[in-house]
Amino acid sequence: MTTEERYTKLSTHFRNAFGRRAQKIPLDVGAGCPNRDGAISRHGCIFCNVQGSGTGSWVRGMGIERQWAEWKVRLATRYKNATYIAYLQSFSNTYMALPDLRRILDTICALPDIGGLAVGTRPDCLDDMRIQALADCRSRVGDEIWLDLGLQSANDATLARINRGHDFATWVWACRLAAEAGLKVCVHVVAGLPGEDAADFLHTIRAACAQPVAGIKFHNLLVVRGSGMVPLWRRSGYSPLTRDAYIDMLCRALPLVPKHVVVHRLHADPAPGELLAPAWAGDRNAVRNAIEAALKERDVRQGSNVNF
């Protein structure tokens, strides 16, 4: 965090690490999810779309190398001399046989100009061997190996309500195991989950940040096409957070996050055409500007209220 910044931005972290801008390249490696294939459930988490927040490139027959090459060409027109981070985002990217995971990681680590790796997964899709496979990548692509580990809420009742399929203790176990192996854990949290209020959200921030996390992603809950939130929104009276309510919760949460924790995201960013509600979440620039204005107006600073 620089003296001018109110929170530790990912862009600043990458510039400190590489001496230049770093840009993530989303890679679809054909991963699945136990919460959709029947191992746990076939419905998925209540907020998740059927694409698992992915690009769909794998099912269109695009291999890892081709995806990487096409994204590099596209990004090179905007960013000169950037470092590229491979980002495995779609579904649960450690949910596969260990030999398949190692083969995919070998392919990724050999990609030209790769400077780091970020892997999205669930805590119940990890074990010692899979975490070690990720940690082994450090010798090939450097220390920027991030594990995007979804939590959403530290409240077990909420996790059951949103069909998450694991409890908070499972997330804590995976977080500690990954951190001990040298991985940088980025926790994902969601504000506005059904049945939760601001106090629940702030409890999640405290509980998550009491663990060895290196990064955090804040999300406001979205109602997107194909998700389990749609019937709740249409027939059961669920109302998404207003923009002001979300920003207020964010302004109360950031002071609870230790300064060393890198803030990867401050709000959810829906894919084109998927957003049903709230409408305000579709204007990315307006949301970002409103957040930054509120942080300045209220003099909010990350870590100013850390007491654990």
N, C-alpha and C positions, 0 to 999 in steps of 0.2 A: 504494500500500500504506500503510495507516495503521499507527501504532505498535503497535496491538493485533493486527493481522493477520499471519499467517505467510506469506501469499502474496498477490499482487496480484489481487483478485477482480474479475470482470467487473462485478458490481453496484456496487462502489466506483468503478471506472472510469467507468461511466455516470453515477453521481451527481456525480462531479467534472466530467464533460462537460456535463451538462444541469441540474444542481442539483436533480434529482429522480430517481425510479426510471424506468428504461427497461425495456420488455418487448418481446421478439421476437414477431412474428406470422409463423408459417410460411405461405408462399405456394407453391402448386403451379402452375407455369407451363407444364406439359406438356413439359418438357425430356426429352431422351433421354440415351443414354450409348453411346459408341463401343465399350465393352467388353461391350455387350449386343445391339447391332443388327448385328453382323457386321463392322464396320469394323476392329475389333481382335479381338474374340471375341464369342461369343454366351452365354458362361457367367457373365460378370461377375466381380468380385473375389470371392474365395472366402468372405468373411465377409458379403457383402451380400445382403439379401433381395430378392425380386422386385419389391418396391415402391420400392426405392432409398431407403429411409428416409423416404418421403414420406407424405402424407396421402391421396393418391388423389383429391383434390378435382377436379382437372382432368378426369379421365376420367368423373367424375360430372356434368360439365357446368357446374361452378362457375367463373366467370370471376374474374379477379384482384380486381376491385372488390367482388364479392359476398363472396369469401373474407375480404377485409380488413374489410368492414363487419361480418360475423358474428363474427369474432374480436374486434373492438373492443367489441362489445356484451357478449360473454362475459367479456372481461377487465375491463371497466369495473365489474363487480360486485365484483371483488376488489381492483383497484388504482385509486385515485383520482388524477387529474392525472398519469398516467404518460405518458412519451414512448414512441412505438411505432417499432420497427425492423422493416422488411420483411426477412424471412429466406427466401431462395430455397434450399430444402434438398434437394428431391427430385432425384436423379440429378445430371447435369452441366449446370449452368445457363448455360454459355456454348457448349454444343454445339448450335449452330443457325446458320442463315444470319445474317450480320451485320445485315441490315435487320430481321429478326424480333427479334433481341436488342435493337436500338435501340428498336423499337416497344414491346416489353415494358418496357424501362427507362423510356420516356416515360410509360407508363401508371402505373408504380409511383411515379415521382417526383411525379406529380400527385395521389396519394392524400391524403385529408385527414388532417392531424395527423401526417404521417410525419416522423420525426426522424433516420432513418439507414437504411442498407441493408447486408445481409450476403448474399453470394452464394457458394454452394457449387459447386465445380467441380473438374476435374482439370487438372494442368499441361499436358497435351497437348491441351487444348481451349481454349488461349489463344494469342493473338498480339498484335501491337502494336495493331491496330484494336479488338479486343475489350477489351483493357485500357483503351484510351483511352475507349471507350464507357462503361465503368464509372467511370473517373476524371471524366468529364464530369458525372456525377451530383452531384459535390461542390458545384457552383454552385447546385444546386436543393434538395438535402436536407441539406447540411452536410458536415462532415469525417468523420463516423462511417460511412465506407464500408469495410466489411470484406470481404476475399476469403478464404473458407474453402477452403484449398488442401490437399487430402488428400495425405499422404505415406505414413503408416503405418510405414514402415521406411526407413532410409538404406542398407540392405544390398540390393544388386542381386539377390543369389541369393534372398533372401526375397521380394522384389517379383515375381520370376519364379515362385516357388513358390506365391504366393497369387493368381497370374493378374492382377496389377495392370495390366500392359500398358504400363508406362513405367519408366524407370530413375531413379536419384537425380539424375543430371545434368540431366534434363529438369525435375524439380521445382526445382532450384536456379536454373535459367535463368528459369523462370516467376516464382519468388519475387522475384528481383532485378528483373525487368522491372516487376512490379506495384508493388514498393516505390518504384522510381524514378519511377513515375507518381503517387505519393502515396496509393496504396491501403494499407490496413492488412492485412497478411497474417497469417492465423491458421492455423498448421500443425496437422494432425491426426496423432497418433501412437497406435500400438496396442501394448500389452504382451501377451505370451503368444501371439504368432504362431507357427504351426508351424515347428519347426526353430530357434527363437530362445530364448535364455536371458536372464537379467538383464543380462549384459554387452552383448549385442546391443541391448537396449532402451536402455541408457544411452549407447551409441555413437550411436544415433539422436537422442537428446536433444541431445548435444553437437554433432552434425553439423547438426541443424536450427537450433539456437540460434546457431550461428556465422554464419547467414544473417540478412538484415534482416527478421526476423519481429517482429510486434507482439503476437501472441497465440498461445496454444497450447491444444489440447484433448487431454486424456489419455483413452484408452479402454482398458478391459480387454476382451480378445477374447470375444465371445459366440457361442454356437452357436444360431442362430435358424432357424426353419422356412423351408424353401425355399432355404437357402444351401448353398454347396459345402462348408461345414464339417460338415454333418450326416453324410455317409458317413465322413469322417475320424474323427469322434467315435464313431460306432456300430460301424465295422468295422476301423478302422486304428489304434485305440489312442490317439488324441489325447485328452489330459486337460487341460481348462481350468485356469487358475491357481486355486489356492485364494484365499480372501479375504485371508488373512494374507500369502501370497506376493505378491499384487498390491499390497497396502498397503506392504509392504517395498520393492518396486521403486519405488513412487511416492515414498516417503520418501527414497530415494536419488536420484531424478530431480529433484525440486523444487530442491534446492540448486544444480543445474547450470543452472537457468533464470535468466537475468538479471532483475533486479528490475523493469525497465521493461516486461517482457513480461506481458501480461494473461492470467491463467489463466481460460479460458472454461468449462472443465469438468475435473473430477477423476476421473470414472468414467463408463462407458457406462450408458445408461438405456434398457432395452429397451421396445419398444411393447407394449401389452397383448396377451397371447396368443401372442407370437412366440418367447419364450425357451424353449429346451430345456435349456441348460446354460451356466454353472454356476447352480445354484438360488439361491445367495446373491445373485447380481446382480439378482434380482427384488425385493429389499427395499431400495428406494432410501434410505429414511430410515436403516436400520441401516447401510448401506454408508457413507453420508455421516458418520454419527456415529462409526463406527469409524475412518474416515480422520482426522477432526478430533481424535479422542482420541489416535491414534498420533502425529500431528504435534506435539501438545502434549507427550506423554510423552517423545518423542525430541528435543524442542526443534528441530524441523525448520523452517528458514526459507529461503524462496526466495532464490536468488542467493548463498548463503553459501559456495558452492564453485565459483564461476565463475572460471576461470583461463585464458580464451582471449580 
